[in-house]
């Protein structure tokens, strides 16, 4: 693993994402979203325990699932992500409010 700190940002590069259970000390929208994005292509199953339950987490899971991801439990405090080999392109319709 290569770790780099610069200007308040931490960058980490790895050769392979290893799925596992991730226990959050407190529910965090940003942490939950980043873990979902990171592990959606991992080979195996990741569980986020004590995940955030906000609507944006559900929206992200729905979006990724439309792309071919396998995410269940969004909106609850445990989210299960089963990694897939690739995601597909999708077209979304946006409506002005």
FIDRENRO-569263 format. One line per 4 residues: number of its first residue (from 0); their letters; for each residue x, y, z of C-alpha. Coordinates in Angstrom, 3 decimals, padded with zeros to 6 digits. Example, Ala and Ser with C-alpha at 12.3 -4.5 7.8 and 13.67 -1.06 7.14 Angstrom:
! FIDRENRO-569263
0	as	012.300 -004.500 007.800  013.670 -001.060 007.140
***
This chain:
! FIDRENRO-569263
0	xxxx	000.000 000.000 000.000  001.252 003.468 -000.889  000.098 006.291 001.372  000.656 009.956 000.563
4	xxxx	-000.290 013.015 002.622  -000.362 016.432 000.973  -002.236 019.646 001.719  -004.645 017.981 004.138
8	xxxx	-005.511 015.127 001.757  -004.585 011.485 002.184  -004.153 009.403 -000.954  -003.882 005.632 -000.748
12	xxxx	-003.051 003.304 -003.634  -003.419 -000.461 -003.398  -003.095 -003.297 -005.882  -006.188 -005.150 -004.664
16	xxxx	-009.235 -004.284 -002.544  -009.855 -006.937 000.106  -013.493 -007.244 001.217  -014.184 -007.375 004.952
20	xxxx	-016.531 -006.191 007.693  -016.051 -002.489 008.356  -017.335 -001.228 011.702  -017.827 002.550 011.805
24	xxxx	-017.464 004.184 015.222  -020.372 006.476 014.305  -022.636 006.638 011.242  -020.993 008.903 008.661
28	xxxx	-022.522 009.720 005.271  -019.137 010.509 003.721  -017.470 007.385 005.090  -020.386 005.161 004.062
32	xxxx	-020.434 006.585 000.519  -016.685 006.225 000.086  -016.692 002.639 001.355  -019.550 001.766 -001.009
36	xxxx	-017.698 003.286 -003.970  -014.437 001.606 -003.008  -015.761 -001.904 -002.434  -018.310 -002.210 -005.246
40	xxxx	-015.564 -003.707 -007.461  -013.858 -005.777 -004.743  -013.816 -009.551 -005.163  -016.090 -010.766 -002.358
44	xxxx	-018.502 -009.404 000.228  -018.069 -006.288 002.343  -020.385 -005.282 005.163  -020.556 -001.744 006.536
48	xxxx	-021.739 -001.993 010.128  -023.171 001.136 011.776  -023.508 002.725 008.330  -025.271 006.015 007.676
52	xxxx	-028.981 005.636 006.832  -029.698 008.968 005.115  -031.653 009.141 001.824  -028.504 009.977 -000.140
56	xxxx	-027.047 006.594 000.853  -030.149 004.887 -000.560  -029.880 007.016 -003.723  -026.230 006.073 -004.219
60	xxxx	-026.992 002.371 -003.709  -029.872 002.552 -006.196  -027.647 004.317 -008.738  -024.820 001.791 -008.342
64	xxxx	-027.293 -001.121 -008.514  -028.603 000.245 -011.844  -024.990 000.071 -013.007  -024.821 -003.611 -012.049
68	xxxx	-023.630 -003.399 -008.440  -025.001 -005.744 -005.782  -025.789 -003.596 -002.742  -028.425 -004.466 -000.156
72	xxxx	-029.433 -002.916 003.151  -029.095 000.742 002.142  -031.199 002.782 004.543  -030.434 000.400 007.417
76	xxxx	-027.422 000.356 009.735  -025.827 -002.627 007.931  -025.081 -002.452 004.211  -023.857 -005.493 002.277
80	xxxx	-021.843 -004.977 -000.915  -021.016 -007.992 -003.064  -018.300 -006.974 -005.479  -018.793 -007.252 -009.235
84	xxxx	-016.204 -007.418 -012.020  -017.392 -004.243 -013.760  -020.135 -001.632 -013.826  -022.134 -000.687 -016.894
88	xxxx	-023.038 002.723 -018.259  -026.479 004.058 -017.398  -028.515 007.017 -018.531  -030.383 008.933 -015.862
92	xxxx	-033.257 011.323 -016.314  -033.092 014.464 -014.235  -036.167 016.514 -013.527  -036.149 020.169 -012.493
96	x	-038.163 020.875 -009.362
***
